[in-house]
Amino acid sequence: MVSGGTVINDFNHLKTSLDNYSSNISNLSSGWKGPSYDGISSKTEAFVSEYSGTLSSQMNAFASACDLYQEYIQCKRSLISAESSYHQASQNNDYSAMSHYNNEISSYQAKLKELKSKIESLLNTASQGKLSATNIGGSSTPSASNTAPASTQAVPVETTSVVGQNPNYIYSTKHPGYVFPFEKGVHAPVNSHIGKRRAPTKGASSSHQGTDIGAAKGTEIHAIYSGKVITAKDFGGYGNCVRVLQDDGNLTYYAHCSKLTVKEGDRVEAGDIVGTVGSTGVATGPHLHLEIRASDYDKNKHLLDSEEIFEGVWPKT
């Protein structure tokens, strides 16, 4: 008989295997982060996270359904026994016993109805999960329910959306792996573009190295790409600032925060909250200064324009 314990053991074994694969990829790629690296380690971790998360939800639901089904069987047996005893009492004209067993029958029937509803709900949850994950090319593997067997099915080169993406996030269509720093629905006008400008206040630079995005104080700021936090503190004119060394080699600044939610050394994934909007440092009001320094910045002063990265998907203002 299948049991919940068996299901969970199988899941733990599979998750351990996935974690080992992720660790192996990470070790292999740690010494190779040149121009062609393309964030393989990050995408591998996203792959493992999506698979294990989906499996956890499905298999835990199925395990619970198995446990409840065993309870259902015991209850069914008790009902049959009570019905038999009621029939025997009826033959003996034992009305007191008949009343007792009739109450038991009603109780078991109600319990069975409740268990059946719970089991069906859990099985429905277990069957709804889609085993899909972002592949190295940035597209998604097809759902097993409507494609050919895994041994013969082709992995698409491009898709317009990736199964498993957070519906509250805005994803770059031009640069796979990049997530807009604010969730959908947040009013995010550009207050100052990258490049030359008139300094808005004393101490501010006339050569703007990032994009100032207006948002209400306290609005959550999300990491635009996966990487490691190398700075999370008061950082001069940047105010409370988080700097993330991304897996693609770029270094991103999240400046003027009112609060920081990460610390130096933390690993963040695209979409993780790194802080909240504020006006600390040299600032005229609440906004996010988003600055993306390319991997060759120290040599060529190469900056990336967030407006270009999120072109076509930037929230309408």
C-alpha positions as a printed Julia matrix, in Angstrom:
317×3 Matrix{Float64}:
   0.0    0.0     0.0
   1.23   3.51   -0.83
   1.71   5.65    2.25
   2.39   9.3     2.9
   5.73   8.4     4.48
   6.85   6.58    1.33
   5.9    9.56   -0.83
   7.84  12.0     1.34
  10.9    9.71    1.38
  10.81   9.55   -2.42
  10.55  13.34   -2.61
  13.46  13.85   -0.21
  15.62  11.5    -2.28
  14.75  13.34   -5.49
  15.31  16.78   -3.93
  18.73  15.67   -2.66
  19.64  14.6    -6.19
  18.52  17.97   -7.59
  20.5   19.84   -4.92
  23.59  17.78   -5.76
  23.24  18.64   -9.46
  22.93  22.33   -8.58
  26.02  22.17   -6.35
  28.03  20.44   -9.09
  27.07  23.08  -11.65
  27.9   25.85   -9.18
  31.35  24.36   -8.47
  32.09  23.93  -12.16
  31.03  27.45  -13.08
  32.62  29.27  -10.12
  35.92  29.58  -11.95
  34.43  30.47  -15.31
  32.5   33.73  -15.39
  33.7   35.27  -18.61
  31.61  36.99  -21.31
  29.98  33.7   -22.32
  29.01  32.69  -18.79
  25.43  33.92  -19.33
  24.22  33.27  -15.79
  24.22  29.46  -16.07
  24.62  28.99  -12.32
  21.67  31.29  -11.59
  19.47  29.53  -14.13
  20.44  26.14  -12.71
  19.46  27.27   -9.23
  16.17  28.62  -10.58
  15.61  25.26  -12.3
  16.19  23.31   -9.07
  14.12  25.76   -7.01
  11.16  25.53   -9.39
  11.27  21.74   -9.67
  11.7   21.07   -5.96
   9.08  23.67   -5.05
   6.56  22.14   -7.43
   7.4   18.62   -6.32
   7.13  19.59   -2.68
   3.63  20.99   -3.18
   2.44  18.06   -5.28
   3.97  15.26   -3.28
   3.04  16.67    0.11
  -0.56  16.97   -1.08
  -0.49  13.4    -2.39
   1.11  12.15    0.84
  -1.64  13.78    2.89
  -4.26  12.26    0.56
  -2.7    8.81    1.11
  -2.8    9.23    4.88
  -6.44  10.35    4.78
  -7.33   7.45    2.47
  -6.05   5.0     5.09
  -8.27   6.78    7.63
 -11.12   6.57    5.1
 -10.67   2.77    4.82
 -10.76   2.35    8.6
 -13.88   4.49    8.82
 -15.51   2.5     6.02
 -14.77  -0.74    7.87
 -16.28   0.7    11.05
 -19.39   1.72    9.1
 -19.81  -1.79    7.69
 -19.4   -3.24   11.19
 -21.98  -0.82   12.63
 -24.43  -1.64    9.82
 -23.99  -5.36   10.53
 -24.54  -4.84   14.25
 -27.63  -2.7    13.52
 -29.03  -5.49   11.33
 -28.42  -8.05   14.09
 -30.07  -5.83   16.71
 -33.02  -5.35   14.36
 -33.49  -9.09   14.1
 -33.44  -9.34   17.88
 -35.86  -6.41   18.29
 -33.24  -4.73   20.5
 -34.38  -1.12   20.05
 -31.81   0.32   22.43
 -28.96  -1.28   20.47
 -30.59  -0.24   17.19
 -30.61   3.4    18.34
 -26.96   3.16   19.4
 -25.76   1.66   16.13
 -27.92   4.04   14.1
 -26.1    6.97   15.71
 -22.76   5.34   14.93
 -23.79   4.8    11.3
 -24.75   8.48   10.93
 -21.44   9.55   12.5
 -19.36   7.3    10.21
 -21.28   8.42    7.13
 -20.64  12.09    7.95
 -16.97  11.36    8.6
 -16.64   9.52    5.28
 -18.2   12.43    3.43
 -15.76  14.85    5.08
 -12.76  12.62    4.34
 -13.81  12.14    0.72
 -14.03  15.89    0.2
 -10.58  16.46    1.71
  -9.0   13.63   -0.3
 -10.48  14.89   -3.56
  -9.21  18.41   -2.82
  -5.7   17.15   -2.06
  -5.59  14.96   -5.17
  -6.76  17.92   -7.23
  -3.89  19.99   -5.8
  -1.42  17.21   -6.53
  -2.56  16.89  -10.13
  -2.55  20.61  -10.93
   1.19  21.19  -10.52
   3.18  21.62  -13.73
   6.69  20.24  -13.81
   8.43  22.95  -15.77
  11.51  25.02  -15.27
  13.63  27.62  -17.0
  16.23  25.99  -19.2
  19.59  27.42  -20.16
  18.09  29.17  -23.17
  15.57  31.04  -21.05
  12.5   29.17  -22.31
  10.42  26.57  -20.53
   9.97  22.86  -20.87
   6.5   21.83  -22.05
   3.98  20.42  -19.59
   4.02  16.62  -19.56
   0.22  16.55  -19.75
   0.02  17.9   -23.27
   3.3   16.96  -24.94
   5.1   13.94  -26.27
   7.06  11.67  -23.87
  10.18  13.23  -22.37
  12.45  11.0   -24.45
  11.11  12.41  -27.72
   9.7   15.87  -26.98
  11.57  18.93  -28.24
  12.42  21.82  -25.95
  11.26  25.11  -27.5
  13.88  27.71  -28.26
  11.76  30.72  -27.27
   8.47  31.31  -25.48
   6.64  34.53  -24.69
   6.25  33.52  -21.05
   7.8   31.01  -18.71
   5.62  28.66  -16.7
   6.35  29.22  -13.03
   7.04  32.95  -13.29
   5.59  35.06  -10.49
   2.44  36.73  -11.9
   3.16  39.84   -9.81
   6.55  40.43  -11.41
   7.45  42.2   -14.65
  10.03  40.27  -16.68
  12.33  41.73  -19.3
  11.6   40.37  -22.76
  14.96  41.56  -24.12
  17.22  40.32  -21.33
  16.21  36.9   -19.89
  16.63  36.64  -16.14
  15.95  40.32  -15.41
  12.99  41.33  -13.23
  11.65  44.89  -12.85
  12.49  46.31   -9.4
   8.83  46.92   -8.51
   5.84  44.61   -8.69
   2.97  45.11  -11.11
   0.65  47.95  -10.15
   3.37  50.15   -8.63
   3.46  53.65  -10.13
   7.07  53.87  -11.36
   7.78  56.99  -13.44
  11.31  57.83  -14.55
  12.32  61.0   -12.71
  15.82  61.22  -14.13
  17.41  59.32  -17.03
  20.93  58.0   -17.26
  23.47  60.45  -18.71
  24.05  64.19  -18.63
  21.59  66.31  -16.66
  21.27  69.44  -14.52
  22.12  68.48  -10.95
  18.79  68.53   -9.06
  20.33  69.48   -5.71
  23.63  70.33   -4.09
  25.91  67.31   -3.98
  24.16  65.52   -6.83
  26.1   64.67   -9.99
  25.41  66.26  -13.37
  26.56  63.03  -15.0
  23.85  60.63  -13.86
  25.05  57.03  -13.67
  21.66  55.42  -13.2
  17.92  55.81  -13.55
  15.86  57.51  -10.85
  12.5   55.74  -10.53
   9.81  57.46   -8.53
   7.79  55.4    -6.04
   6.14  55.92   -2.68
   8.29  55.71    0.45
   8.31  52.17    1.81
   7.6   50.49   -1.56
   9.42  47.15   -1.71
  12.43  47.01   -4.04
  13.14  43.7    -5.78
  16.5   42.45   -7.03
  16.53  42.73  -10.82
  18.92  39.79  -11.23
  20.36  37.02   -9.08
  23.69  37.49   -7.35
  25.57  38.16   -4.12
  25.13  41.2    -1.87
  28.5   42.91   -1.46
  27.24  46.13    0.16
  24.25  46.8     2.43
  24.85  50.01    4.4
  25.01  53.79    4.3
  27.09  54.44    1.2
  27.81  58.16    1.05
  25.64  60.12   -1.39
  23.82  56.92   -2.28
  22.35  56.82    1.22
  21.25  53.4     2.4
  22.45  51.32   -0.5
  22.48  47.68   -1.57
  25.01  46.6    -4.15
  24.61  43.19   -5.77
  27.34  41.53   -7.79
  25.2   39.69  -10.28
  25.79  36.25  -11.75
  26.22  37.84  -15.18
  29.13  39.93  -13.87
  27.24  43.23  -13.67
  27.15  45.27  -10.44
  23.8   46.85   -9.53
  23.21  49.66   -7.03
  19.85  50.08   -5.25
  20.24  53.5    -3.62
  18.46  55.95   -1.28
  16.59  53.12    0.51
  14.58  53.86    3.63
  15.26  50.33    4.9
  17.58  47.49    3.89
  16.3   43.91    4.09
  19.52  42.07    3.19
  23.05  42.02    4.57
  26.49  41.7     3.03
  27.23  38.15    1.91
  23.58  37.24    1.33
  22.59  35.39   -1.81
  19.6   36.95   -3.59
  17.54  35.66   -6.48
  15.83  37.81   -9.08
  12.68  39.15   -7.45
  13.91  38.92   -3.84
  13.26  42.04   -1.74
  16.47  43.96   -0.99
  15.04  47.1     0.6
  12.34  49.75    0.51
  12.12  53.09   -1.27
  13.34  56.13    0.63
  15.23  59.41    0.24
  18.41  58.82    2.25
  21.7   60.29    1.05
  21.65  63.0    -1.6
  18.03  62.96   -2.76
  15.2   65.42   -3.29
  12.43  62.94   -2.47
  11.55  59.23   -2.29
  12.83  57.27   -5.28
  15.02  54.36   -6.3
  18.34  55.16   -7.93
  18.97  52.05  -10.04
  22.53  51.92  -11.35
  23.88  49.0   -13.35
  27.62  48.86  -13.91
  28.71  46.39  -16.59
  31.4   43.83  -15.81
  33.98  45.96  -17.68
  33.05  49.19  -15.84
  36.38  49.58  -14.06
  38.15  49.6   -17.42
  35.64  51.24  -19.78
  33.14  52.99  -17.45
  30.45  50.96  -19.18
  26.94  51.49  -17.74
  23.77  49.6   -18.63
  20.52  51.5   -19.1
  17.63  49.96  -17.15
  15.18  51.67  -19.49
  16.67  49.67  -22.35
  16.63  46.43  -20.36
  12.92  46.85  -19.58
  11.96  48.49  -22.86
   8.46  47.51  -23.86
   7.46  46.27  -20.4
   8.16  49.37  -18.26
   4.93  50.17  -16.36
   2.86  52.88  -18.04
   2.84  56.11  -16.05
